[in-house]
Amino acid sequence: MTTTTPDYEALFAALCTEVGFCLHEKGRQRVIEALPNGLDAAVRAVFKAEGVDEPNAPGDLKRAVRDCIKAHVRP
């Protein structure tokens, strides 16, 4: 059985171009570290790295971040 390594560069490029969240290196590392804890944890890490109050962020923005991560990182 082969497992593919997620293409984090593509993920972070998509977050930047599609959602407008261009994370710095430390923020990227937080997201990568959060991924094993699930998609919701990774979404929270993105918002935290951007300095956005995730609980009060618009639902469509949360969905956009979630969909972007889901499209680039497969379990």
C-alpha distances in whole Angstrom, upper triangle without the diagonal:
4,7,10,13,16,19,22,24,24,24,27,29,28,30,32,33,32,34,36,34,34,33,34,32,32,32,28,27,28,26,23,24,25,21,20,23,22,23,27,27,26,29,31,30,31,34,35,34,36,39,39,40,37,39,42,39,40,37,36,36,33,31,31,30,27,26,26,24,22,21,20,18,15,14
4,7,10,13,15,18,21,20,21,24,25,25,27,29,30,30,31,33,31,31,30,31,28,29,29,25,24,26,24,20,22,23,19,18,22,21,22,26,25,24,26,29,28,28,32,33,32,34,37,37,38,35,37,40,37,38,35,34,33,31,30,29,27,25,24,23,21,19,19,17,15,13,12
4,7,9,12,15,18,17,17,20,22,22,23,26,27,26,28,30,28,27,26,27,25,26,25,22,21,22,20,17,18,19,16,15,18,17,18,22,22,20,23,25,24,24,28,29,28,30,33,33,34,31,33,36,34,34,32,31,30,28,26,26,24,22,21,20,18,16,16,14,12,10,9
4,6,9,12,14,14,14,17,19,19,20,23,24,23,25,26,25,24,23,24,22,24,23,19,19,20,18,15,17,18,15,15,18,17,17,21,21,19,21,24,23,22,26,27,26,28,31,31,32,30,32,34,32,32,30,29,28,26,25,24,22,20,19,18,15,14,14,11,10,8,9
4,6,9,11,12,12,15,16,17,18,20,22,22,23,24,22,21,20,21,19,20,19,16,15,17,15,12,14,16,13,13,17,16,16,20,19,16,19,22,20,20,23,24,23,25,28,28,30,28,30,33,30,31,29,28,26,25,24,22,20,19,19,17,14,14,14,10,9,9,10
4,6,9,9,8,11,13,13,14,17,18,18,19,21,19,18,17,18,17,18,17,13,13,15,12,10,13,14,11,12,15,14,14,17,17,14,16,19,17,17,20,21,20,22,25,25,27,24,27,29,27,27,26,25,23,21,20,19,16,15,15,13,10,11,10,7,5,7,9
4,6,5,6,9,10,11,13,15,16,16,17,19,17,16,15,17,15,17,16,12,13,16,13,11,14,15,13,15,18,17,16,19,18,15,17,20,18,16,20,21,19,21,24,24,27,25,28,29,26,27,26,24,22,21,20,18,16,16,15,12,11,12,11,7,7,10,12
4,5,5,6,8,10,10,12,14,15,15,16,14,13,12,13,12,13,12,9,10,12,10,8,12,13,11,14,16,16,14,17,16,12,14,17,14,13,17,18,16,17,20,21,24,22,25,27,24,25,24,23,20,19,19,17,14,15,15,12,10,12,11,8,8,11,13
4,5,5,6,8,10,11,12,14,15,15,13,11,11,12,11,14,13,10,12,14,12,11,15,16,15,17,20,19,17,20,19,15,16,19,16,14,18,19,16,17,21,22,25,23,27,28,25,26,25,23,21,20,20,18,15,16,16,13,12,14,13,10,11,14,17
4,6,5,6,9,10,10,11,13,14,13,12,13,14,14,17,15,12,14,16,14,13,17,17,15,18,20,19,17,19,19,15,16,19,17,15,18,20,18,18,22,22,25,23,26,27,24,24,24,21,19,19,18,15,14,15,14,10,10,12,10,7,10,13,16
4,5,5,6,9,10,10,11,12,11,11,11,13,13,15,13,10,12,14,10,10,14,14,12,15,17,15,13,16,15,12,12,15,14,11,15,17,15,15,19,19,21,19,23,24,21,21,20,18,16,15,15,12,10,11,11,7,6,9,8,5,8,11,14
4,5,5,6,9,10,10,10,8,7,7,10,10,12,10,7,11,12,10,10,14,14,13,17,18,17,15,16,16,12,12,15,13,10,13,15,12,12,16,17,20,18,22,23,20,20,20,19,16,16,16,13,11,13,13,9,9,12,12,9,11,15,17
4,6,5,6,8,10,10,9,8,9,11,12,15,13,11,14,16,13,14,18,18,17,20,22,20,18,20,19,16,15,18,16,13,16,18,15,15,18,19,22,21,24,25,21,22,22,19,17,17,17,14,12,15,14,10,11,14,12,10,13,17,20
4,5,5,5,7,9,9,9,11,14,15,17,15,13,16,17,14,15,18,18,16,20,21,19,16,18,18,15,14,17,16,13,15,18,16,15,18,18,21,19,22,23,19,19,19,16,14,15,14,11,10,12,11,7,9,11,10,9,12,15,18
4,6,6,5,6,5,7,8,12,14,15,12,11,14,14,12,13,17,16,15,19,19,17,14,15,16,12,11,14,13,9,11,14,12,11,15,14,17,16,19,19,16,16,16,14,11,12,12,9,7,10,10,7,8,11,11,10,12,16,18
4,6,6,5,5,4,7,11,13,15,12,11,15,16,14,16,19,18,18,22,22,21,18,19,19,15,14,16,15,11,13,15,13,11,15,15,18,17,21,21,17,18,18,16,13,14,15,12,10,13,13,10,12,15,14,13,16,19,22
4,6,6,8,8,11,14,16,19,16,15,19,19,17,19,22,21,21,24,25,23,20,21,21,18,16,19,18,14,16,18,16,14,18,17,21,20,23,22,19,18,19,16,14,15,15,12,11,15,14,11,13,16,14,14,17,20,23
4,6,8,10,13,16,18,20,17,16,20,20,17,19,22,21,20,23,24,21,18,19,20,17,15,17,17,14,15,18,17,15,18,17,19,18,21,20,17,16,16,13,11,13,12,8,9,12,11,8,11,13,12,13,16,19,22
4,6,9,11,15,17,19,15,15,18,18,15,18,20,19,18,22,22,20,16,16,18,15,12,14,15,11,11,15,14,12,14,13,16,14,17,17,13,13,13,10,8,10,10,7,7,10,10,8,11,13,13,14,16,19,22
4,6,9,13,16,17,14,14,18,18,16,18,21,20,20,24,24,22,19,19,19,16,14,16,15,11,11,14,13,10,13,12,15,15,18,17,14,14,15,13,10,12,13,10,10,13,14,11,13,17,16,16,18,22,24
4,6,9,12,13,10,11,14,14,12,15,18,17,17,21,21,19,17,16,16,13,11,13,12,8,8,11,9,7,10,10,13,13,17,16,13,14,16,14,11,12,13,11,9,12,14,11,12,16,16,15,17,20,23
4,7,10,12,9,9,13,14,12,15,17,17,18,21,22,21,18,19,18,15,14,15,13,10,11,12,10,8,12,13,16,16,20,20,17,18,19,18,14,15,17,14,12,15,16,13,13,17,17,16,17,21,23
4,7,8,6,6,9,10,9,12,14,14,15,19,19,19,17,17,16,13,13,13,10,8,10,10,7,7,10,12,15,15,19,20,17,19,20,19,16,16,18,15,12,15,17,14,13,17,18,16,17,20,22
4,6,5,6,9,10,11,12,14,15,17,20,21,21,20,20,18,15,15,15,12,11,12,12,8,9,12,14,18,18,22,22,20,22,24,23,19,19,21,19,16,19,20,17,16,20,21,18,19,23,24
4,5,5,6,9,10,11,12,14,16,18,20,20,20,20,18,15,16,16,13,12,14,13,10,12,14,17,20,20,24,25,23,25,26,25,22,21,23,21,18,20,21,18,17,20,21,18,18,21,23
4,5,5,6,9,10,11,12,15,17,18,19,19,19,16,14,15,15,11,11,13,11,8,11,13,16,18,18,22,23,22,24,25,25,22,21,23,21,18,20,22,19,17,21,22,19,19,22,23
4,5,5,6,9,10,11,13,16,16,17,16,16,13,11,12,11,8,7,9,8,5,8,10,12,15,15,18,20,18,21,21,21,18,17,19,18,14,16,18,16,14,18,19,17,17,20,21
4,5,5,6,9,10,11,14,15,15,14,15,13,10,12,12,9,8,11,11,8,10,13,15,18,17,20,22,20,22,22,22,18,17,19,17,14,15,17,14,12,15,17,14,14,17,18
4,5,5,6,9,10,12,14,15,15,16,13,11,13,13,9,10,13,12,10,13,15,17,19,18,22,24,22,24,24,24,21,19,21,20,16,17,19,17,14,17,19,16,14,18,18
4,5,5,6,9,11,12,13,13,13,10,8,11,10,6,8,11,9,8,11,13,15,16,15,18,21,19,22,22,22,19,17,19,19,15,15,18,16,14,16,19,16,15,18,18
4,5,5,6,10,10,10,10,11,8,5,8,8,5,6,10,9,8,11,13,14,16,14,17,20,18,20,20,20,17,15,16,15,12,12,15,13,10,13,15,13,11,14,15
4,5,5,8,10,11,11,13,10,7,11,12,9,10,13,13,12,15,17,18,20,18,21,23,21,23,23,22,20,18,19,18,14,14,16,14,11,13,15,12,10,13,13
4,6,7,8,10,11,13,9,8,12,12,9,11,14,13,12,16,17,19,20,18,21,23,22,24,24,24,22,19,20,20,16,16,18,17,13,15,18,15,13,15,14
4,6,5,7,8,9,6,5,9,9,7,9,12,11,12,15,16,17,17,15,17,20,19,21,21,21,19,16,17,18,14,13,16,15,12,13,16,15,12,14,13
4,5,5,6,9,7,5,9,10,9,11,14,14,14,17,19,19,19,17,19,22,20,22,20,21,19,16,16,17,13,12,14,13,9,10,13,12,9,10,9
4,5,8,10,8,8,12,13,12,14,17,17,17,20,22,22,22,19,21,24,23,25,23,24,22,19,19,20,17,15,17,16,13,13,16,14,11,11,9
4,7,8,6,8,11,11,11,13,16,15,16,19,20,20,20,17,18,22,21,23,21,22,21,17,18,19,16,14,17,17,13,14,17,16,13,13,11
4,6,5,6,9,10,11,13,15,16,17,19,20,19,19,16,17,20,19,21,18,19,18,15,15,16,13,11,13,14,11,10,14,14,11,11,9
4,5,5,6,9,10,11,13,14,15,17,18,17,17,14,15,18,17,17,15,16,15,11,11,12,10,7,10,11,8,7,11,11,9,10,10
4,5,5,6,9,10,11,12,14,16,17,15,14,11,12,15,14,15,13,15,13,10,10,12,10,8,11,12,10,10,14,15,13,14,13
4,5,5,6,9,10,10,12,14,15,14,14,11,13,16,15,17,16,17,15,12,13,15,12,10,14,14,11,12,16,15,13,15,14
4,5,5,6,9,10,10,12,14,14,14,12,14,17,15,17,16,16,14,11,12,13,9,8,11,11,8,10,13,12,11,13,13
4,5,5,6,9,10,11,12,11,12,9,11,13,12,13,12,13,10,7,9,10,6,6,10,10,8,10,13,13,12,15,15
4,5,5,6,9,10,10,9,9,7,9,12,11,13,13,14,12,9,12,13,10,10,13,13,11,14,17,17,15,18,18
4,5,5,6,9,10,10,11,9,12,15,13,16,16,17,14,12,14,14,11,11,15,14,11,14,17,16,15,17,18
4,5,5,6,9,9,11,9,13,14,12,14,15,15,11,10,12,12,8,10,13,11,10,13,15,14,14,17,18
4,5,5,6,5,7,6,9,11,9,12,13,13,10,9,12,12,9,11,14,13,12,15,18,17,17,20,21
4,5,5,6,7,7,11,12,11,15,16,17,14,12,16,15,12,14,17,16,15,18,20,20,19,22,23
4,5,8,10,11,14,15,14,17,18,18,15,14,17,16,13,15,18,16,15,18,20,18,18,22,22
4,5,9,10,13,14,12,15,16,16,13,13,16,14,12,15,17,15,15,19,20,19,20,23,24
4,7,9,12,12,11,14,17,17,14,14,17,17,14,17,20,18,18,21,23,22,23,26,27
4,6,9,8,7,11,13,14,11,11,14,14,12,15,18,17,17,20,22,22,22,25,26
4,6,6,6,10,12,14,12,11,15,15,14,15,19,19,18,21,23,24,24,26,27
4,5,5,8,10,12,9,8,11,13,11,12,15,16,16,18,20,21,21,23,24
4,6,9,9,12,11,9,13,15,14,14,17,19,18,20,22,23,23,25,25
4,6,9,12,10,10,13,15,14,15,18,19,20,21,24,25,25,27,28
4,6,8,7,7,10,11,11,13,15,16,17,19,21,22,23,25,26
4,5,5,7,9,10,11,13,14,16,17,19,20,22,23,25,26
4,5,5,6,9,10,10,12,14,15,16,18,20,21,23,24
4,5,5,6,9,10,10,12,14,15,16,18,20,22,23
4,5,5,6,9,10,11,12,14,15,17,18,21,23
4,5,5,6,9,10,11,12,14,16,16,19,20
4,5,5,6,8,10,10,12,14,15,17,18
4,5,5,6,9,10,10,13,14,16,19
4,6,5,6,9,10,11,12,15,17
4,5,5,6,9,10,10,12,14
4,6,5,6,9,10,12,14
4,5,5,7,9,11,14
4,5,5,6,9,11
4,6,5,7,9
4,6,7,11
4,7,10
4,7
4
